[in-house]
Amino acid sequence: MRLYTRGGDLGTTALIGGERRRKSDLRVEAYGTVDEAGAFLGLASSQLVDPQFADIRELLFAIQQRLWDVGADLAAPKSATAYVLRTPEDAASVLEPYIDTYQAEADKLDKFVLRQGSQPAATLHVACTVVRRAERQVVRLAEFEEVPGAVLRYLNRLSDLLFVLARAVNARMHVDDIDYANSPPVFRDPRSRRDRPQED
């Protein structure tokens, strides 16, 4: 089987169902960015070789699998009438216990923090920002075309999880987070609001 098809040489690509779009199309941008996020998760996983990170590696692998489902759902326009959505309605809520668990490993979050630290944590921070870009692109796409709600919710929750995973990795490696110098106290009362990872 040849890897190249020449089908995209004129700047178009085929969506699920056969419809062709420009590679600059919002839908193509959205699922392409999801693919980019998955690649950064693979990079982070390759940096977490110590046995103490086995649980995080396993979780990242499961997320990479789910991101393929998300990407497929985004690659299926309304014209793909035979396509069956792959992202479960509860995909976002499944991540929430992990967010709570890994958030507890790091110090209480009082201020915005810089996206840095150990190499794998920094990579997870990059993955988090890529997921947030994907989310913004999906929101933009939804202004023009139908987008599964489960996909948007999943990306929103996933960015939260990746942020707390980055902080948990730093904590396990005894690397301190560094506060943003001009940040006011922004996470004051955990009883009224769960510590949020710098963006809703």
C-alpha positions as CSV (number, residue, x, y, z in Angstrom):
1,M,0.0,0.0,0.0
2,R,1.4,3.4,-1.0
3,L,1.4,6.0,1.8
4,Y,0.9,8.8,-0.7
5,T,-2.2,9.2,-2.8
6,R,-1.6,12.6,-4.5
7,G,-5.2,13.4,-3.7
8,G,-4.3,16.4,-1.6
9,D,-1.8,17.9,-4.0
10,L,-4.2,20.7,-4.9
11,G,-4.9,21.7,-1.3
12,T,-8.0,19.6,-0.6
13,T,-8.7,16.6,1.5
14,A,-11.5,14.0,1.9
15,L,-13.7,14.0,5.0
16,I,-15.5,10.9,6.2
17,G,-18.2,10.1,3.7
18,G,-16.1,11.4,0.8
19,E,-16.9,15.1,0.8
20,R,-13.8,17.1,-0.1
21,R,-12.8,20.3,1.7
22,R,-9.9,22.8,1.5
23,K,-7.2,22.0,4.0
24,S,-7.7,25.4,5.5
25,D,-11.4,24.5,6.3
26,L,-12.4,25.0,9.9
27,R,-13.3,21.3,10.2
28,V,-10.0,20.2,8.9
29,E,-8.2,22.6,11.2
30,A,-10.2,21.3,14.2
31,Y,-9.4,17.6,13.7
32,G,-5.9,18.4,12.6
33,T,-5.3,20.2,15.9
34,V,-6.7,17.3,17.8
35,D,-4.2,15.1,16.0
36,E,-1.4,17.5,17.0
37,A,-2.5,17.3,20.7
38,G,-2.3,13.5,20.5
39,A,1.3,13.7,19.2
40,F,2.3,15.9,22.1
41,L,0.8,13.4,24.5
42,G,2.9,10.7,22.8
43,L,6.0,12.9,23.4
44,A,5.1,13.4,27.0
45,S,4.6,9.7,27.5
46,S,8.0,9.0,26.0
47,Q,9.5,11.3,28.7
48,L,7.8,9.5,31.6
49,V,9.8,6.3,31.6
50,D,10.3,6.1,35.3
51,P,8.1,3.4,36.9
52,Q,6.6,6.1,39.2
53,F,4.7,7.5,36.2
54,A,3.2,4.2,35.0
55,D,-0.3,5.3,35.9
56,I,0.1,8.6,34.0
57,R,1.5,6.8,31.0
58,E,-1.5,4.4,31.0
59,L,-3.9,7.4,31.3
60,L,-2.2,9.2,28.4
61,F,-2.4,6.2,26.2
62,A,-6.2,6.0,26.9
63,I,-6.5,9.7,26.1
64,Q,-4.6,9.2,22.8
65,Q,-7.1,6.5,21.9
66,R,-10.0,8.7,22.7
67,L,-8.6,11.6,20.7
68,W,-8.7,9.4,17.6
69,D,-12.5,9.1,18.2
70,V,-12.8,12.8,18.7
71,G,-10.9,13.5,15.5
72,A,-13.0,11.0,13.6
73,D,-16.2,12.7,14.9
74,L,-14.9,16.1,13.7
75,A,-13.9,14.7,10.3
76,A,-17.5,13.5,9.7
77,P,-19.7,16.3,8.3
78,K,-23.5,16.2,8.1
79,S,-23.2,14.7,4.6
80,A,-21.7,11.5,6.2
81,T,-25.1,10.1,6.9
82,A,-23.9,6.5,7.6
83,Y,-21.3,7.6,10.2
84,V,-21.9,6.7,13.8
85,L,-20.4,9.0,16.4
86,R,-17.6,7.5,18.5
87,T,-17.2,9.9,21.4
88,P,-19.4,8.8,24.3
89,E,-21.7,11.3,25.9
90,D,-20.0,10.7,29.3
91,A,-16.4,11.0,27.9
92,A,-15.9,14.3,29.7
93,S,-17.3,13.2,33.1
94,V,-15.1,10.1,33.0
95,L,-12.1,12.5,33.2
96,E,-13.3,14.3,36.3
97,P,-12.2,11.8,39.0
98,Y,-8.7,11.9,37.4
99,I,-8.7,15.7,37.6
100,D,-9.6,15.5,41.3
101,T,-7.0,12.8,42.1
102,Y,-4.0,14.3,40.3
103,Q,-4.9,17.8,41.5
104,A,-4.5,16.6,45.1
105,E,-0.8,15.6,44.4
106,A,0.4,19.2,43.9
107,D,0.4,22.2,46.3
108,K,-2.8,24.2,46.5
109,L,-3.2,26.5,43.6
110,D,-3.4,30.2,44.7
111,K,-2.1,32.0,41.6
112,F,-1.6,31.6,37.9
113,V,1.6,29.6,37.3
114,L,4.1,29.6,34.5
115,R,3.9,26.7,32.1
116,Q,7.3,25.2,32.8
117,G,9.2,22.8,35.1
118,S,10.4,19.4,34.3
119,Q,10.6,18.3,30.7
120,P,7.6,16.0,30.7
121,A,5.5,18.5,32.7
122,A,6.4,21.2,30.1
123,T,5.4,18.9,27.3
124,L,2.0,18.3,29.1
125,H,1.6,22.1,29.4
126,V,2.1,22.3,25.6
127,A,-0.4,19.6,25.0
128,C,-2.9,21.4,27.2
129,T,-2.5,24.6,25.2
130,V,-2.9,22.7,21.9
131,V,-6.1,21.1,23.3
132,R,-7.4,24.5,24.1
133,R,-6.7,25.7,20.6
134,A,-8.6,22.7,19.3
135,E,-11.5,23.6,21.6
136,R,-11.5,27.2,20.2
137,Q,-11.5,25.8,16.7
138,V,-14.4,23.5,17.5
139,V,-16.3,26.4,19.0
140,R,-15.7,28.4,15.8
141,L,-16.8,25.4,13.6
142,A,-20.0,25.1,15.6
143,E,-20.9,28.6,14.5
144,F,-21.3,27.2,11.0
145,E,-21.9,23.5,11.2
146,E,-23.2,21.0,13.7
147,V,-20.6,19.7,16.2
148,P,-21.2,16.9,18.7
149,G,-21.6,18.3,22.2
150,A,-19.7,15.4,23.7
151,V,-16.6,16.4,21.6
152,L,-16.6,20.0,22.9
153,R,-17.2,18.9,26.5
154,Y,-14.4,16.4,26.3
155,L,-11.8,18.9,24.9
156,N,-12.7,21.4,27.6
157,R,-12.3,18.8,30.4
158,L,-9.2,17.3,28.9
159,S,-7.4,20.7,29.0
160,D,-8.2,20.7,32.7
161,L,-6.7,17.3,33.2
162,L,-3.6,18.0,31.3
163,F,-2.9,21.0,33.4
164,V,-3.2,19.1,36.6
165,L,-1.2,16.2,35.2
166,A,1.7,18.7,34.4
167,R,1.6,19.9,38.0
168,A,1.4,16.4,39.4
169,V,4.5,15.4,37.3
170,N,6.4,18.4,38.7
171,A,5.4,17.4,42.2
172,R,6.5,13.8,41.8
173,M,9.8,15.1,40.4
174,H,10.1,17.6,43.3
175,V,10.1,20.5,40.9
176,D,8.3,23.6,42.2
177,D,5.7,25.5,40.1
178,I,6.6,29.2,39.7
179,D,3.9,31.7,40.2
180,Y,3.1,34.3,37.5
181,A,4.7,37.4,39.2
182,N,1.8,39.7,38.5
183,S,-1.0,37.3,39.4
184,P,-3.4,38.3,42.0
185,P,-4.8,35.6,44.3
186,V,-7.3,33.9,42.0
187,F,-8.2,30.6,43.7
188,R,-9.2,31.7,47.1
189,D,-12.1,29.4,48.3
190,P,-12.0,25.8,47.2
191,R,-15.3,25.2,48.9
192,S,-17.1,27.4,46.4
193,R,-15.0,26.6,43.4
194,R,-12.7,23.8,42.5
195,D,-9.2,25.1,41.7
196,R,-9.4,25.9,38.0
197,P,-6.4,25.4,35.7
198,Q,-6.1,29.0,34.4
199,E,-9.0,28.8,32.0
200,D,-12.6,27.5,32.1
